[in-house]
Amino acid sequence: MTPDEGIAACAGLVQRGDPTRFRAVMAAPVPLRRMLFPLYAFNLEVARAPLVTKEPMIAEMRLQWWRDALSEIAAGGPVRHHEVVTPLADVLDAQGARDLDDLIEARRSDIEGLRPADANELTRYIDRTAGTLLWTAARLAGATDENAARQGGLAQGLANWLHAVPDLVARNRQPLPPGEPDMRMRELAQTGLDALARARSARVAKSARPVFLVLADTGARLRAIRRDPGAPVRETPFRDRLRLGLRSLRGW
């Protein structure tokens, strides 16, 4: 597999499995795309790992496979040949590999699917997953403000989590902390909006600003949940592209 073929394979995975991030990456400069597609393809594969089997041991093995791959990348030696691991090794440094290892560790909680004890436990999980992912992408692009990236990741992660609540419930999961569901969703949506405001108030390195285009529709999604948590999720590709275009012109 050539480097270009590896990037194309990762782009295909993201396009099919994570269209919001795909659109945001396509709005970024080409050099950033070559870093973002492997990173987001990795995230997609790790997020799926605990969900593709009902056997906890198999799910653990799948996650461990990815942890072993990150160990190889962190060591700087040869890495296993794989459509995502190979291009990821070309863009990820040792710190990134260590940070993403914690992301995988956080994903282990998805195997048993236990209910979050409270909002703090849920937001900690979101920070370790979506927050770590956005911080890794931003840092590799030249950002130095970790808190801004993690706040943005928290906002995006909460929007994704809250939109996934009906699907998670259908899988016999209890994705919300104890309490009245609509109230919890409104509270968490507000937490996400507050985090998004903090991220947007920060000064982000110019080279890393395109990474934050992934947040273009996050505010609208969170406001919709806060307004009516029970409303069905409606895909709005045209509006999403319009918001993405405006954010691109404004520098995010």
N, C-alpha and C positions, 0 to 999 in steps of 0.2 A: 504494500500500500504506500503510495507516494504521499508527501505532506498535503498536497492539494486534495487528494482522494480522502484522506483522513478528515480534513476540515469539512469537505462536502458531506461525508457520512454523519458527522456530528450535527451539521446544519439540518440535515434531513430528520434526524431524531428530534431536534428541538422544534422544527416546524410542525411535526406531527403531534408531539406530546406537550409542547409548551408554547402555543402560538403567541401569547403576549410577549414573552421574552424574545421570540423569534423576530417579531415586528420591530422591537426596540433595537435588537442587534443590527438588523438590516438598515436602520437609520443611522448607525454609527459608522465612522470611517473604516475602510477596509482593514487596516492593520489591527484595529481593535476587534473586528469580527473574528480574526484568526485566533485571538485569545479567548473571546467570550463564548464562541460556539462549543469548544471542547469543555469549558468550565460548566456551561449550562447543560450540556449533554451528560456530563458526569453527575450533576445534581439530579437530573431526571432519572437516571439509572439507579442511583442510590435511593431516591424516594420510592421507586417502584419495588425495590428489592424485598421489603417486608410485606408487600401487598399481593405478590404474585403466587404465594403459596399459603396454605393454612397450617403448614408444619413449622413450628417455631425453630426447630433445629436447622431446617433448610434455610429459613430466613436469616438465621445467625450466620450460616456458612456463606450466604450471598454477601452479607455485609462485611464479613471477614475477608472475603476475596478482594473487595475494594480497599479495605484497610491495608492489606498486603501490597496492593498496587501502589498506594500512596507511600508506603515505606520504601519501596523501590525507587520512587521518584525522589523522595527526600534524601536517599543515600547517594543519588547522583550517578548511579551505575546503570547497567542494562535494565530495561523494564520489559514486562511481558507485552507481546504483540496483541493488540486489541484495537478495535475501531475507535474507541474513546480514549483508552489509556495512552496509546502511542502519541496522538496529537496533544493530549493533556500534558504529557511529560515534556513537550517542547516549549510550553508556555508557563508551567507552574514551577515556582522555586521551592526551596526546602521549607520556608515559613508557611507558604501556602499549603503545602502538603500536610504540615502539622495541624494547621487550622482546620483544614477539611477533614482531617481524621476526627476532630471533635464533633464536626457536623455528623459524621457517620455514627459516632457514639450516641449522639442525641437521637438519631433515627431508631436506635434499638428500642426505644419506648413504643414505636409503632407496631412492634411485633405482637405485644400483648394488648395494645390498644386500651390501656387503662384511662379512666376519666381523670382529667386534670383536677387536682385537689382545690385549686383556687386560680385566680387570674394571674398571680405572680408565677405560678408553675407553668402556665401556658405561655406567657410572654417570654419566660426564660427559654423554653423550648423553641419558640419562634426566633428568638435572638440567636440561638446556637445553630439554627438551620438557615433561614432566610437572611438573618443578619450577618452571619459568617460568610455566606455566599456573596452578598453584595459588597462587603468589606474586602474580601479577597479580590473580586473583580476590580473594585475601585483602586486598591493598593497597587495591583499589577499595572494599572493604567496611570499611576503617578500620584494618587491621592494620599494625603497624610492624616486627614481627620477621621480617625476610626469611629468616633462617636456619631458623626454625621452619617456615615455609611450604615452603621448599625441601626440608627434611628430610621433611616429610609427602608432598610431591610425589614425592620419590625413592622412598619406600616404596610409594606407590600405583603409580608407574610400573614399578617392578620386579615388583610383583605382576601387573600387566597383561602385561608382557613375558614373564615366565616362564610364565604361563598360555597365551600365544600361541605358545610354542615349537613344539608339534606342527604348528600351521597354517603357521608360517614354514618349518619343515623341509619340509612338503609343497609349498611354493612354491620349493623348491630354495635356500632361504636357510640360512646357518649362523649362527644368532642368538646362540650362546654362545661365549665365549672358548675358545681351545684347552685341551684337557684332557678328563678323563673327564666326560661330560655330567651324570650324576647328582650327582657331587661339585660341579661348577660350579653347578648349580641350588641345591643346599643352601647353598653359600657365599653366593650372591647373595640367597637368601631370608633368611639371617641378616643380611646387610647391610641388607636392607629392614626387618627387625624392629628392628635397632639404630637405624635412622633414624626409624622410627615412635615408638620410645620417647623419642628426643630431641625430636621434635615435640610429643609429649603432655606432656613435662615443662616446656614453655615456657608463659609467660603470654601468652595471646592476647586481644586486645581483644574485649570482649563483642559488639560489633557484627559482628565477623568470625567468631565461633565457628560459626555455621551453615554457613559455607563449608567448614569442616573435617569436616562430616558425611559428605563424600564418602569419608572414610577409615574409615567404620564397619566395613566387612568386610575391610579390608586386612590386619589382623593375622591373622585366621582363614585367609585365603587363603595368606599367606606361611607360616604354621605348617603348613598342609597340604602345601605343596610341600617344606618342610624335612623333614617326616616321610616323605613318599613322592613323590619327584619324578616317578616314572613313572605315578602313578595318574591315571586319566582325570578331566578336569575335570567336576565335577557342579554344575549350576546349582541353587542353593537359595534361590529367591525368598522363601519364608516366613521362613527364618532370617535372610536379609539384611535383610528389613523389620523383623524383631524387633530385630536389632542396631542398625539405624538408629533405631528408636524409643527404645531404651535410651540410645543416645548423645545423642539429641535431648533427653531428659529430664535427662541429666547435664551438658549444655552442650558436648558432643562428646568 
